[in-house]
């Protein structure tokens, strides 16, 4: 179930990238051909980059696609590898819990005051992006907790099988 939700977040972000590419194309074409940029493109792009990034994080964590240095990890035995995985899962859990909790207040404030980004023709509300950061951070923290559980109960796939099954 977690994998499906993480995959759905990734698919949404992929479609969002396509829409963003179209917005950029229309904006650049309008600037070059007609000296008329797409109004509000900058505001939409600024908010979209954050959203796309946070939508992709859960699947990267779930599939073990986060960047890591294997110099020490590969040099130690299975017992220490499990301890290193546990430590990094706990750090990831704490980081994303902290991100989720710290972004909740700004989301509520943006919702309450009706905060918008931009001036003039198009004003983009900021609360959807702030909520998305809060929600995906909490989901990513839960994925780290789930991976920690799988590792401690010896249900986590070995590294060699992850590559072939991913």
Helices and strands as residue ranges (DSSP letters): H 2-34, H 41-62, G 73-75, H 78-113, E 116-117, E 124-125, H 127-152, H 159-165
